[in-house]
Amino acid sequence: MSAIDNAEAVEDKGTHRPRLGVGAGDVERRVLSTRDLVEILRREVTERVQAADQYALLGQSAAAERLRAEAAVLETQLEN
């Protein structure tokens, strides 16, 4: 969810100026397409699998299994 949230963030172009009041500085977030969401999920799966492989090489089987389980959950979303 954080990867999607980060992708929706609007890029700061250095023109931000502080404003007073609740919500005065709010900006509309980017709207992601289905393709964007699929790419984010694929990237997250890949990162978890690669990290799991590294943990396994280091003998950290519990951490590797946790990451593989997370990758499997994300993959189910790609199948839908």
mmCIF file of the N, C-alpha and C atoms, coordinates in Angstrom:
data_MODEL
# 
_entry.id   MODEL 
# 
loop_
_atom_site.group_PDB 
_atom_site.id 
_atom_site.type_symbol 
_atom_site.label_atom_id 
_atom_site.label_alt_id 
_atom_site.label_comp_id 
_atom_site.label_asym_id 
_atom_site.label_entity_id 
_atom_site.label_seq_id 
_atom_site.pdbx_PDB_ins_code 
_atom_site.Cartn_x 
_atom_site.Cartn_y 
_atom_site.Cartn_z 
_atom_site.occupancy 
_atom_site.B_iso_or_equiv 
_atom_site.pdbx_formal_charge 
_atom_site.auth_seq_id 
_atom_site.auth_comp_id 
_atom_site.auth_asym_id 
_atom_site.auth_atom_id 
_atom_site.pdbx_PDB_model_num 
ATOM 1   N N  . MET A 1 1  ? 0.820  -1.187  0.000   1.00 0.00 ? 1  MET A N  1 
ATOM 2   C CA . MET A 1 1  ? 0.000  0.000   0.000   1.00 0.00 ? 1  MET A CA 1 
ATOM 3   C C  . MET A 1 1  ? 0.872  1.262   0.000   1.00 0.00 ? 1  MET A C  1 
ATOM 4   N N  . SER A 1 2  ? 1.986  1.222   0.690   1.00 0.00 ? 2  SER A N  1 
ATOM 5   C CA . SER A 1 2  ? 2.840  2.412   0.726   1.00 0.00 ? 2  SER A CA 1 
ATOM 6   C C  . SER A 1 2  ? 3.450  2.702   -0.635  1.00 0.00 ? 2  SER A C  1 
ATOM 7   N N  . ALA A 1 3  ? 3.759  1.664   -1.415  1.00 0.00 ? 3  ALA A N  1 
ATOM 8   C CA . ALA A 1 3  ? 4.315  1.882   -2.758  1.00 0.00 ? 3  ALA A CA 1 
ATOM 9   C C  . ALA A 1 3  ? 3.287  2.582   -3.643  1.00 0.00 ? 3  ALA A C  1 
ATOM 10  N N  . ILE A 1 4  ? 2.028  2.189   -3.524  1.00 0.00 ? 4  ILE A N  1 
ATOM 11  C CA . ILE A 1 4  ? 0.961  2.835   -4.296  1.00 0.00 ? 4  ILE A CA 1 
ATOM 12  C C  . ILE A 1 4  ? 0.767  4.263   -3.805  1.00 0.00 ? 4  ILE A C  1 
ATOM 13  N N  . ASP A 1 5  ? 0.755  4.434   -2.500  1.00 0.00 ? 5  ASP A N  1 
ATOM 14  C CA . ASP A 1 5  ? 0.601  5.776   -1.924  1.00 0.00 ? 5  ASP A CA 1 
ATOM 15  C C  . ASP A 1 5  ? 1.727  6.696   -2.391  1.00 0.00 ? 5  ASP A C  1 
ATOM 16  N N  . ASN A 1 6  ? 2.950  6.195   -2.401  1.00 0.00 ? 6  ASN A N  1 
ATOM 17  C CA . ASN A 1 6  ? 4.088  6.999   -2.865  1.00 0.00 ? 6  ASN A CA 1 
ATOM 18  C C  . ASN A 1 6  ? 3.958  7.349   -4.342  1.00 0.00 ? 6  ASN A C  1 
ATOM 19  N N  . ALA A 1 7  ? 3.469  6.416   -5.147  1.00 0.00 ? 7  ALA A N  1 
ATOM 20  C CA . ALA A 1 7  ? 3.316  6.666   -6.579  1.00 0.00 ? 7  ALA A CA 1 
ATOM 21  C C  . ALA A 1 7  ? 2.241  7.711   -6.861  1.00 0.00 ? 7  ALA A C  1 
ATOM 22  N N  . GLU A 1 8  ? 1.281  7.831   -5.968  1.00 0.00 ? 8  GLU A N  1 
ATOM 23  C CA . GLU A 1 8  ? 0.212  8.814   -6.142  1.00 0.00 ? 8  GLU A CA 1 
ATOM 24  C C  . GLU A 1 8  ? 0.650  10.225  -5.750  1.00 0.00 ? 8  GLU A C  1 
ATOM 25  N N  . ALA A 1 9  ? 1.753  10.330  -5.049  1.00 0.00 ? 9  ALA A N  1 
ATOM 26  C CA . ALA A 1 9  ? 2.219  11.640  -4.577  1.00 0.00 ? 9  ALA A CA 1 
ATOM 27  C C  . ALA A 1 9  ? 2.578  12.539  -5.751  1.00 0.00 ? 9  ALA A C  1 
ATOM 28  N N  . VAL A 1 10 ? 2.280  13.801  -5.590  1.00 0.00 ? 10 VAL A N  1 
ATOM 29  C CA . VAL A 1 10 ? 2.604  14.786  -6.620  1.00 0.00 ? 10 VAL A CA 1 
ATOM 30  C C  . VAL A 1 10 ? 4.031  15.248  -6.395  1.00 0.00 ? 10 VAL A C  1 
ATOM 31  N N  . GLU A 1 11 ? 4.789  15.338  -7.473  1.00 0.00 ? 11 GLU A N  1 
ATOM 32  C CA . GLU A 1 11 ? 6.189  15.742  -7.391  1.00 0.00 ? 11 GLU A CA 1 
ATOM 33  C C  . GLU A 1 11 ? 6.297  17.197  -6.968  1.00 0.00 ? 11 GLU A C  1 
ATOM 34  N N  . ASP A 1 12 ? 7.181  17.475  -6.014  1.00 0.00 ? 12 ASP A N  1 
ATOM 35  C CA . ASP A 1 12 ? 7.436  18.844  -5.561  1.00 0.00 ? 12 ASP A CA 1 
ATOM 36  C C  . ASP A 1 12 ? 8.423  19.496  -6.515  1.00 0.00 ? 12 ASP A C  1 
ATOM 37  N N  . LYS A 1 13 ? 8.011  20.562  -7.130  1.00 0.00 ? 13 LYS A N  1 
ATOM 38  C CA . LYS A 1 13 ? 8.861  21.249  -8.105  1.00 0.00 ? 13 LYS A CA 1 
ATOM 39  C C  . LYS A 1 13 ? 9.623  22.418  -7.474  1.00 0.00 ? 13 LYS A C  1 
ATOM 40  N N  . GLY A 1 14 ? 9.700  22.425  -6.157  1.00 0.00 ? 14 GLY A N  1 
ATOM 41  C CA . GLY A 1 14 ? 10.447 23.467  -5.463  1.00 0.00 ? 14 GLY A CA 1 
ATOM 42  C C  . GLY A 1 14 ? 9.704  24.788  -5.346  1.00 0.00 ? 14 GLY A C  1 
ATOM 43  N N  . THR A 1 15 ? 8.441  24.800  -5.664  1.00 0.00 ? 15 THR A N  1 
ATOM 44  C CA . THR A 1 15 ? 7.665  26.038  -5.593  1.00 0.00 ? 15 THR A CA 1 
ATOM 45  C C  . THR A 1 15 ? 6.753  26.067  -4.379  1.00 0.00 ? 15 THR A C  1 
ATOM 46  N N  . HIS A 1 16 ? 6.939  25.101  -3.498  1.00 0.00 ? 16 HIS A N  1 
ATOM 47  C CA . HIS A 1 16 ? 6.076  25.015  -2.318  1.00 0.00 ? 16 HIS A CA 1 
ATOM 48  C C  . HIS A 1 16 ? 6.335  26.183  -1.369  1.00 0.00 ? 16 HIS A C  1 
ATOM 49  N N  . ARG A 1 17 ? 5.273  26.828  -0.982  1.00 0.00 ? 17 ARG A N  1 
ATOM 50  C CA . ARG A 1 17 ? 5.361  27.897  0.019   1.00 0.00 ? 17 ARG A CA 1 
ATOM 51  C C  . ARG A 1 17 ? 4.371  27.574  1.133   1.00 0.00 ? 17 ARG A C  1 
ATOM 52  N N  . PRO A 1 18 ? 4.799  27.731  2.359   1.00 0.00 ? 18 PRO A N  1 
ATOM 53  C CA . PRO A 1 18 ? 3.908  27.425  3.478   1.00 0.00 ? 18 PRO A CA 1 
ATOM 54  C C  . PRO A 1 18 ? 2.632  28.258  3.410   1.00 0.00 ? 18 PRO A C  1 
ATOM 55  N N  . ARG A 1 19 ? 1.517  27.600  3.740   1.00 0.00 ? 19 ARG A N  1 
ATOM 56  C CA . ARG A 1 19 ? 0.227  28.278  3.801   1.00 0.00 ? 19 ARG A CA 1 
ATOM 57  C C  . ARG A 1 19 ? -0.385 27.988  5.156   1.00 0.00 ? 19 ARG A C  1 
ATOM 58  N N  . LEU A 1 20 ? -1.182 28.884  5.617   1.00 0.00 ? 20 LEU A N  1 
ATOM 59  C CA . LEU A 1 20 ? -1.821 28.720  6.913   1.00 0.00 ? 20 LEU A CA 1 
ATOM 60  C C  . LEU A 1 20 ? -3.213 28.136  6.743   1.00 0.00 ? 20 LEU A C  1 
ATOM 61  N N  . GLY A 1 21 ? -3.652 27.409  7.749   1.00 0.00 ? 21 GLY A N  1 
ATOM 62  C CA . GLY A 1 21 ? -5.001 26.867  7.749   1.00 0.00 ? 21 GLY A CA 1 
ATOM 63  C C  . GLY A 1 21 ? -5.007 25.383  7.429   1.00 0.00 ? 21 GLY A C  1 
ATOM 64  N N  . VAL A 1 22 ? -6.006 24.702  7.960   1.00 0.00 ? 22 VAL A N  1 
ATOM 65  C CA . VAL A 1 22 ? -6.123 23.267  7.756   1.00 0.00 ? 22 VAL A CA 1 
ATOM 66  C C  . VAL A 1 22 ? -6.385 22.984  6.285   1.00 0.00 ? 22 VAL A C  1 
ATOM 67  N N  . GLY A 1 23 ? -5.538 22.157  5.684   1.00 0.00 ? 23 GLY A N  1 
ATOM 68  C CA . GLY A 1 23 ? -5.713 21.754  4.298   1.00 0.00 ? 23 GLY A CA 1 
ATOM 69  C C  . GLY A 1 23 ? -5.322 22.805  3.275   1.00 0.00 ? 23 GLY A C  1 
ATOM 70  N N  . ALA A 1 24 ? -4.793 23.943  3.712   1.00 0.00 ? 24 ALA A N  1 
ATOM 71  C CA . ALA A 1 24 ? -4.469 25.029  2.778   1.00 0.00 ? 24 ALA A CA 1 
ATOM 72  C C  . ALA A 1 24 ? -3.382 24.623  1.790   1.00 0.00 ? 24 ALA A C  1 
ATOM 73  N N  . GLY A 1 25 ? -2.499 23.736  2.185   1.00 0.00 ? 25 GLY A N  1 
ATOM 74  C CA . GLY A 1 25 ? -1.408 23.326  1.307   1.00 0.00 ? 25 GLY A CA 1 
ATOM 75  C C  . GLY A 1 25 ? -1.661 22.011  0.594   1.00 0.00 ? 25 GLY A C  1 
ATOM 76  N N  . ASP A 1 26 ? -2.874 21.461  0.733   1.00 0.00 ? 26 ASP A N  1 
ATOM 77  C CA . ASP A 1 26 ? -3.181 20.184  0.098   1.00 0.00 ? 26 ASP A CA 1 
ATOM 78  C C  . ASP A 1 26 ? -3.221 20.313  -1.418  1.00 0.00 ? 26 ASP A C  1 
ATOM 79  N N  . VAL A 1 27 ? -2.750 19.287  -2.078  1.00 0.00 ? 27 VAL A N  1 
ATOM 80  C CA . VAL A 1 27 ? -2.833 19.225  -3.540  1.00 0.00 ? 27 VAL A CA 1 
ATOM 81  C C  . VAL A 1 27 ? -3.467 17.885  -3.912  1.00 0.00 ? 27 VAL A C  1 
ATOM 82  N N  . GLU A 1 28 ? -4.083 17.858  -5.069  1.00 0.00 ? 28 GLU A N  1 
ATOM 83  C CA . GLU A 1 28 ? -4.691 16.628  -5.544  1.00 0.00 ? 28 GLU A CA 1 
ATOM 84  C C  . GLU A 1 28 ? -3.607 15.608  -5.869  1.00 0.00 ? 28 GLU A C  1 
ATOM 85  N N  . ARG A 1 29 ? -3.851 14.366  -5.505  1.00 0.00 ? 29 ARG A N  1 
ATOM 86  C CA . ARG A 1 29 ? -2.877 13.304  -5.765  1.00 0.00 ? 29 ARG A CA 1 
ATOM 87  C C  . ARG A 1 29 ? -3.031 12.796  -7.180  1.00 0.00 ? 29 ARG A C  1 
ATOM 88  N N  . ARG A 1 30 ? -1.963 12.179  -7.705  1.00 0.00 ? 30 ARG A N  1 
ATOM 89  C CA . ARG A 1 30 ? -2.017 11.581  -9.040  1.00 0.00 ? 30 ARG A CA 1 
ATOM 90  C C  . ARG A 1 30 ? -3.013 10.428  -9.051  1.00 0.00 ? 30 ARG A C  1 
ATOM 91  N N  . VAL A 1 31 ? -3.674 10.257  -10.162 1.00 0.00 ? 31 VAL A N  1 
ATOM 92  C CA . VAL A 1 31 ? -4.568 9.120   -10.345 1.00 0.00 ? 31 VAL A CA 1 
ATOM 93  C C  . VAL A 1 31 ? -3.797 8.075   -11.146 1.00 0.00 ? 31 VAL A C  1 
ATOM 94  N N  . LEU A 1 32 ? -3.679 6.885   -10.585 1.00 0.00 ? 32 LEU A N  1 
ATOM 95  C CA . LEU A 1 32 ? -2.912 5.815   -11.226 1.00 0.00 ? 32 LEU A CA 1 
ATOM 96  C C  . LEU A 1 32 ? -3.826 4.961   -12.103 1.00 0.00 ? 32 LEU A C  1 
ATOM 97  N N  . SER A 1 33 ? -3.305 4.572   -13.234 1.00 0.00 ? 33 SER A N  1 
ATOM 98  C CA . SER A 1 33 ? -4.048 3.686   -14.127 1.00 0.00 ? 33 SER A CA 1 
ATOM 99  C C  . SER A 1 33 ? -3.896 2.245   -13.638 1.00 0.00 ? 33 SER A C  1 
ATOM 100 N N  . THR A 1 34 ? -4.680 1.362   -14.215 1.00 0.00 ? 34 THR A N  1 
ATOM 101 C CA . THR A 1 34 ? -4.554 -0.059  -13.898 1.00 0.00 ? 34 THR A CA 1 
ATOM 102 C C  . THR A 1 34 ? -3.157 -0.550  -14.259 1.00 0.00 ? 34 THR A C  1 
ATOM 103 N N  . ARG A 1 35 ? -2.645 -0.081  -15.378 1.00 0.00 ? 35 ARG A N  1 
ATOM 104 C CA . ARG A 1 35 ? -1.289 -0.461  -15.806 1.00 0.00 ? 35 ARG A CA 1 
ATOM 105 C C  . ARG A 1 35 ? -0.259 -0.015  -14.759 1.00 0.00 ? 35 ARG A C  1 
ATOM 106 N N  . ASP A 1 36 ? -0.405 1.210   -14.238 1.00 0.00 ? 36 ASP A N  1 
ATOM 107 C CA . ASP A 1 36 ? 0.504  1.701   -13.197 1.00 0.00 ? 36 ASP A CA 1 
ATOM 108 C C  . ASP A 1 36 ? 0.466  0.790   -11.978 1.00 0.00 ? 36 ASP A C  1 
ATOM 109 N N  . LEU A 1 37 ? -0.732 0.413   -11.557 1.00 0.00 ? 37 LEU A N  1 
ATOM 110 C CA . LEU A 1 37 ? -0.885 -0.431  -10.377 1.00 0.00 ? 37 LEU A CA 1 
ATOM 111 C C  . LEU A 1 37 ? -0.260 -1.809  -10.597 1.00 0.00 ? 37 LEU A C  1 
ATOM 112 N N  . VAL A 1 38 ? -0.451 -2.370  -11.775 1.00 0.00 ? 38 VAL A N  1 
ATOM 113 C CA . VAL A 1 38 ? 0.128  -3.675  -12.092 1.00 0.00 ? 38 VAL A CA 1 
ATOM 114 C C  . VAL A 1 38 ? 1.658  -3.596  -12.060 1.00 0.00 ? 38 VAL A C  1 
ATOM 115 N N  . GLU A 1 39 ? 2.220  -2.534  -12.630 1.00 0.00 ? 39 GLU A N  1 
ATOM 116 C CA . GLU A 1 39 ? 3.679  -2.367  -12.622 1.00 0.00 ? 39 GLU A CA 1 
ATOM 117 C C  . GLU A 1 39 ? 4.216  -2.239  -11.202 1.00 0.00 ? 39 GLU A C  1 
ATOM 118 N N  . ILE A 1 40 ? 3.508  -1.506  -10.368 1.00 0.00 ? 40 ILE A N  1 
ATOM 119 C CA . ILE A 1 40 ? 3.924  -1.349  -8.973  1.00 0.00 ? 40 ILE A CA 1 
ATOM 120 C C  . ILE A 1 40 ? 3.895  -2.703  -8.271  1.00 0.00 ? 40 ILE A C  1 
ATOM 121 N N  . LEU A 1 41 ? 2.817  -3.462  -8.452  1.00 0.00 ? 41 LEU A N  1 
ATOM 122 C CA . LEU A 1 41 ? 2.718  -4.777  -7.815  1.00 0.00 ? 41 LEU A CA 1 
ATOM 123 C C  . LEU A 1 41 ? 3.820  -5.716  -8.300  1.00 0.00 ? 41 LEU A C  1 
ATOM 124 N N  . ARG A 1 42 ? 4.082  -5.716  -9.593  1.00 0.00 ? 42 ARG A N  1 
ATOM 125 C CA . ARG A 1 42 ? 5.153  -6.576  -10.124 1.00 0.00 ? 42 ARG A CA 1 
ATOM 126 C C  . ARG A 1 42 ? 6.500  -6.207  -9.536  1.00 0.00 ? 42 ARG A C  1 
ATOM 127 N N  . ARG A 1 43 ? 6.759  -4.913  -9.437  1.00 0.00 ? 43 ARG A N  1 
ATOM 128 C CA . ARG A 1 43 ? 8.026  -4.444  -8.864  1.00 0.00 ? 43 ARG A CA 1 
ATOM 129 C C  . ARG A 1 43 ? 8.141  -4.872  -7.396  1.00 0.00 ? 43 ARG A C  1 
ATOM 130 N N  . GLU A 1 44 ? 7.047  -4.758  -6.662  1.00 0.00 ? 44 GLU A N  1 
ATOM 131 C CA . GLU A 1 44 ? 7.059  -5.153  -5.248  1.00 0.00 ? 44 GLU A CA 1 
ATOM 132 C C  . GLU A 1 44 ? 7.302  -6.659  -5.100  1.00 0.00 ? 44 GLU A C  1 
ATOM 133 N N  . VAL A 1 45 ? 6.690  -7.464  -5.980  1.00 0.00 ? 45 VAL A N  1 
ATOM 134 C CA . VAL A 1 45 ? 6.909  -8.911  -5.943  1.00 0.00 ? 45 VAL A CA 1 
ATOM 135 C C  . VAL A 1 45 ? 8.379  -9.216  -6.214  1.00 0.00 ? 45 VAL A C  1 
ATOM 136 N N  . THR A 1 46 ? 8.923  -8.608  -7.256  1.00 0.00 ? 46 THR A N  1 
ATOM 137 C CA . THR A 1 46 ? 10.321 -8.833  -7.625  1.00 0.00 ? 46 THR A CA 1 
ATOM 138 C C  . THR A 1 46 ? 11.259 -8.454  -6.488  1.00 0.00 ? 46 THR A C  1 
ATOM 139 N N  . GLU A 1 47 ? 11.023 -7.313  -5.879  1.00 0.00 ? 47 GLU A N  1 
ATOM 140 C CA . GLU A 1 47 ? 11.891 -6.864  -4.778  1.00 0.00 ? 47 GLU A CA 1 
ATOM 141 C C  . GLU A 1 47 ? 11.845 -7.844  -3.617  1.00 0.00 ? 47 GLU A C  1 
ATOM 142 N N  . ARG A 1 48 ? 10.656 -8.351  -3.297  1.00 0.00 ? 48 ARG A N  1 
ATOM 143 C CA . ARG A 1 48 ? 10.541 -9.283  -2.175  1.00 0.00 ? 48 ARG A CA 1 
ATOM 144 C C  . ARG A 1 48 ? 11.223 -10.612 -2.484  1.00 0.00 ? 48 ARG A C  1 
ATOM 145 N N  . VAL A 1 49 ? 11.054 -11.104 -3.692  1.00 0.00 ? 49 VAL A N  1 
ATOM 146 C CA . VAL A 1 49 ? 11.685 -12.374 -4.063  1.00 0.00 ? 49 VAL A CA 1 
ATOM 147 C C  . VAL A 1 49 ? 13.204 -12.238 -4.038  1.00 0.00 ? 49 VAL A C  1 
ATOM 148 N N  . GLN A 1 50 ? 13.726 -11.143 -4.573  1.00 0.00 ? 50 GLN A N  1 
ATOM 149 C CA . GLN A 1 50 ? 15.176 -10.934 -4.563  1.00 0.00 ? 50 GLN A CA 1 
ATOM 150 C C  . GLN A 1 50 ? 15.705 -10.804 -3.141  1.00 0.00 ? 50 GLN A C  1 
ATOM 151 N N  . ALA A 1 51 ? 14.984 -10.084 -2.308  1.00 0.00 ? 51 ALA A N  1 
ATOM 152 C CA . ALA A 1 51 ? 15.409 -9.945  -0.915  1.00 0.00 ? 51 ALA A CA 1 
ATOM 153 C C  . ALA A 1 51 ? 15.339 -11.294 -0.201  1.00 0.00 ? 51 ALA A C  1 
ATOM 154 N N  . ALA A 1 52 ? 14.308 -12.075 -0.495  1.00 0.00 ? 52 ALA A N  1 
ATOM 155 C CA . ALA A 1 52 ? 14.179 -13.404 0.116   1.00 0.00 ? 52 ALA A CA 1 
ATOM 156 C C  . ALA A 1 52 ? 15.358 -14.289 -0.272  1.00 0.00 ? 52 ALA A C  1 
ATOM 157 N N  . ASP A 1 53 ? 15.763 -14.219 -1.527  1.00 0.00 ? 53 ASP A N  1 
ATOM 158 C CA . ASP A 1 53 ? 16.930 -14.995 -1.969  1.00 0.00 ? 53 ASP A CA 1 
ATOM 159 C C  . ASP A 1 53 ? 18.188 -14.594 -1.202  1.00 0.00 ? 53 ASP A C  1 
ATOM 160 N N  . GLN A 1 54 ? 18.342 -13.304 -0.988  1.00 0.00 ? 54 GLN A N  1 
ATOM 161 C CA . GLN A 1 54 ? 19.515 -12.818 -0.245  1.00 0.00 ? 54 GLN A CA 1 
ATOM 162 C C  . GLN A 1 54 ? 19.466 -13.294 1.213   1.00 0.00 ? 54 GLN A C  1 
ATOM 163 N N  . TYR A 1 55 ? 18.295 -13.202 1.831   1.00 0.00 ? 55 TYR A N  1 
ATOM 164 C CA . TYR A 1 55 ? 18.159 -13.682 3.210   1.00 0.00 ? 55 TYR A CA 1 
ATOM 165 C C  . TYR A 1 55 ? 18.446 -15.184 3.296   1.00 0.00 ? 55 TYR A C  1 
ATOM 166 N N  . ALA A 1 56 ? 17.966 -15.929 2.323   1.00 0.00 ? 56 ALA A N  1 
ATOM 167 C CA . ALA A 1 56 ? 18.207 -17.378 2.321   1.00 0.00 ? 56 ALA A CA 1 
ATOM 168 C C  . ALA A 1 56 ? 19.702 -17.675 2.231   1.00 0.00 ? 56 ALA A C  1 
ATOM 169 N N  . LEU A 1 57 ? 20.423 -16.927 1.387   1.00 0.00 ? 57 LEU A N  1 
ATOM 170 C CA . LEU A 1 57 ? 21.874 -17.111 1.280   1.00 0.00 ? 57 LEU A CA 1 
ATOM 171 C C  . LEU A 1 57 ? 22.590 -16.824 2.595   1.00 0.00 ? 57 LEU A C  1 
ATOM 172 N N  . LEU A 1 58 ? 22.008 -15.936 3.376   1.00 0.00 ? 58 LEU A N  1 
ATOM 173 C CA . LEU A 1 58 ? 22.605 -15.567 4.666   1.00 0.00 ? 58 LEU A CA 1 
ATOM 174 C C  . LEU A 1 58 ? 22.130 -16.452 5.806   1.00 0.00 ? 58 LEU A C  1 
ATOM 175 N N  . GLY A 1 59 ? 21.323 -17.461 5.469   1.00 0.00 ? 59 GLY A N  1 
ATOM 176 C CA . GLY A 1 59 ? 20.834 -18.368 6.499   1.00 0.00 ? 59 GLY A CA 1 
ATOM 177 C C  . GLY A 1 59 ? 19.668 -17.828 7.301   1.00 0.00 ? 59 GLY A C  1 
ATOM 178 N N  . GLN A 1 60 ? 19.046 -16.792 6.817   1.00 0.00 ? 60 GLN A N  1 
ATOM 179 C CA . GLN A 1 60 ? 17.907 -16.180 7.519   1.00 0.00 ? 60 GLN A CA 1 
ATOM 180 C C  . GLN A 1 60 ? 16.605 -16.713 6.909   1.00 0.00 ? 60 GLN A C  1 
ATOM 181 N N  . SER A 1 61 ? 16.339 -17.980 7.151   1.00 0.00 ? 61 SER A N  1 
ATOM 182 C CA . SER A 1 61 ? 15.211 -18.637 6.498   1.00 0.00 ? 61 SER A CA 1 
ATOM 183 C C  . SER A 1 61 ? 13.859 -18.067 6.915   1.00 0.00 ? 61 SER A C  1 
ATOM 184 N N  . ALA A 1 62 ? 13.712 -17.646 8.159   1.00 0.00 ? 62 ALA A N  1 
ATOM 185 C CA . ALA A 1 62 ? 12.425 -17.089 8.606   1.00 0.00 ? 62 ALA A CA 1 
ATOM 186 C C  . ALA A 1 62 ? 12.106 -15.795 7.855   1.00 0.00 ? 62 ALA A C  1 
ATOM 187 N N  . ALA A 1 63 ? 13.098 -14.939 7.713   1.00 0.00 ? 63 ALA A N  1 
ATOM 188 C CA . ALA A 1 63 ? 12.899 -13.683 6.984   1.00 0.00 ? 63 ALA A CA 1 
ATOM 189 C C  . ALA A 1 63 ? 12.629 -13.962 5.511   1.00 0.00 ? 63 ALA A C  1 
ATOM 190 N N  . ALA A 1 64 ? 13.328 -14.930 4.945   1.00 0.00 ? 64 ALA A N  1 
ATOM 191 C CA . ALA A 1 64 ? 13.130 -15.292 3.540   1.00 0.00 ? 64 ALA A CA 1 
ATOM 192 C C  . ALA A 1 64 ? 11.715 -15.810 3.310   1.00 0.00 ? 64 ALA A C  1 
ATOM 193 N N  . GLU A 1 65 ? 11.243 -16.654 4.185   1.00 0.00 ? 65 GLU A N  1 
ATOM 194 C CA . GLU A 1 65 ? 9.888  -17.203 4.052   1.00 0.00 ? 65 GLU A CA 1 
ATOM 195 C C  . GLU A 1 65 ? 8.826  -16.116 4.197   1.00 0.00 ? 65 GLU A C  1 
ATOM 196 N N  . ARG A 1 66 ? 9.052  -15.181 5.111   1.00 0.00 ? 66 ARG A N  1 
ATOM 197 C CA . ARG A 1 66 ? 8.098  -14.081 5.292   1.00 0.00 ? 66 ARG A CA 1 
ATOM 198 C C  . ARG A 1 66 ? 7.993  -13.264 4.008   1.00 0.00 ? 66 ARG A C  1 
ATOM 199 N N  . LEU A 1 67 ? 9.130  -12.953 3.405   1.00 0.00 ? 67 LEU A N  1 
ATOM 200 C CA . LEU A 1 67 ? 9.119  -12.177 2.170   1.00 0.00 ? 67 LEU A CA 1 
ATOM 201 C C  . LEU A 1 67 ? 8.497  -12.956 1.020   1.00 0.00 ? 67 LEU A C  1 
ATOM 202 N N  . ARG A 1 68 ? 8.745  -14.244 0.958   1.00 0.00 ? 68 ARG A N  1 
ATOM 203 C CA . ARG A 1 68 ? 8.132  -15.063 -0.096  1.00 0.00 ? 68 ARG A CA 1 
ATOM 204 C C  . ARG A 1 68 ? 6.618  -15.136 0.084   1.00 0.00 ? 68 ARG A C  1 
ATOM 205 N N  . ALA A 1 69 ? 6.178  -15.185 1.333   1.00 0.00 ? 69 ALA A N  1 
ATOM 206 C CA . ALA A 1 69 ? 4.735  -15.193 1.606   1.00 0.00 ? 69 ALA A CA 1 
ATOM 207 C C  . ALA A 1 69 ? 4.105  -13.866 1.178   1.00 0.00 ? 69 ALA A C  1 
ATOM 208 N N  . GLU A 1 70 ? 4.784  -12.757 1.466   1.00 0.00 ? 70 GLU A N  1 
ATOM 209 C CA . GLU A 1 70 ? 4.283  -11.448 1.039   1.00 0.00 ? 70 GLU A CA 1 
ATOM 210 C C  . GLU A 1 70 ? 4.206  -11.383 -0.487  1.00 0.00 ? 70 GLU A C  1 
ATOM 211 N N  . ALA A 1 71 ? 5.228  -11.888 -1.167  1.00 0.00 ? 71 ALA A N  1 
ATOM 212 C CA . ALA A 1 71 ? 5.245  -11.890 -2.627  1.00 0.00 ? 71 ALA A CA 1 
ATOM 213 C C  . ALA A 1 71 ? 4.080  -12.720 -3.167  1.00 0.00 ? 71 ALA A C  1 
ATOM 214 N N  . ALA A 1 72 ? 3.794  -13.840 -2.536  1.00 0.00 ? 72 ALA A N  1 
ATOM 215 C CA . ALA A 1 72 ? 2.700  -14.699 -2.981  1.00 0.00 ? 72 ALA A CA 1 
ATOM 216 C C  . ALA A 1 72 ? 1.350  -13.996 -2.844  1.00 0.00 ? 72 ALA A C  1 
ATOM 217 N N  . VAL A 1 73 ? 1.173  -13.256 -1.766  1.00 0.00 ? 73 VAL A N  1 
ATOM 218 C CA . VAL A 1 73 ? -0.081 -12.508 -1.575  1.00 0.00 ? 73 VAL A CA 1 
ATOM 219 C C  . VAL A 1 73 ? -0.215 -11.452 -2.665  1.00 0.00 ? 73 VAL A C  1 
ATOM 220 N N  . LEU A 1 74 ? 0.861  -10.739 -2.942  1.00 0.00 ? 74 LEU A N  1 
ATOM 221 C CA . LEU A 1 74 ? 0.816  -9.711  -3.990  1.00 0.00 ? 74 LEU A CA 1 
ATOM 222 C C  . LEU A 1 74 ? 0.531  -10.341 -5.355  1.00 0.00 ? 74 LEU A C  1 
ATOM 223 N N  . GLU A 1 75 ? 1.109  -11.508 -5.616  1.00 0.00 ? 75 GLU A N  1 
ATOM 224 C CA . GLU A 1 75 ? 0.885  -12.179 -6.891  1.00 0.00 ? 75 GLU A CA 1 
ATOM 225 C C  . GLU A 1 75 ? -0.576 -12.548 -7.090  1.00 0.00 ? 75 GLU A C  1 
ATOM 226 N N  . THR A 1 76 ? -1.281 -12.867 -6.011  1.00 0.00 ? 76 THR A N  1 
ATOM 227 C CA . THR A 1 76 ? -2.714 -13.186 -6.147  1.00 0.00 ? 76 THR A CA 1 
ATOM 228 C C  . THR A 1 76 ? -3.485 -11.969 -6.688  1.00 0.00 ? 76 THR A C  1 
ATOM 229 N N  . GLN A 1 77 ? -3.034 -10.780 -6.353  1.00 0.00 ? 77 GLN A N  1 
ATOM 230 C CA . GLN A 1 77 ? -3.688 -9.575  -6.848  1.00 0.00 ? 77 GLN A CA 1 
ATOM 231 C C  . GLN A 1 77 ? -3.419 -9.373  -8.329  1.00 0.00 ? 77 GLN A C  1 
ATOM 232 N N  . LEU A 1 78 ? -2.279 -9.842  -8.808  1.00 0.00 ? 78 LEU A N  1 
ATOM 233 C CA . LEU A 1 78 ? -1.955 -9.738  -10.227 1.00 0.00 ? 78 LEU A CA 1 
ATOM 234 C C  . LEU A 1 78 ? -2.787 -10.709 -11.067 1.00 0.00 ? 78 LEU A C  1 
ATOM 235 N N  . GLU A 1 79 ? -3.238 -11.771 -10.448 1.00 0.00 ? 79 GLU A N  1 
ATOM 236 C CA . GLU A 1 79 ? -4.034 -12.783 -11.157 1.00 0.00 ? 79 GLU A CA 1 
ATOM 237 C C  . GLU A 1 79 ? -5.478 -12.340 -11.349 1.00 0.00 ? 79 GLU A C  1 
ATOM 238 N N  . ASN A 1 80 ? -5.926 -11.384 -10.554 1.00 0.00 ? 80 ASN A N  1 
ATOM 239 C CA . ASN A 1 80 ? -7.339 -10.944 -10.623 1.00 0.00 ? 80 ASN A CA 1 
ATOM 240 C C  . ASN A 1 80 ? -7.563 -9.946  -11.711 1.00 0.00 ? 80 ASN A C  1 
# 
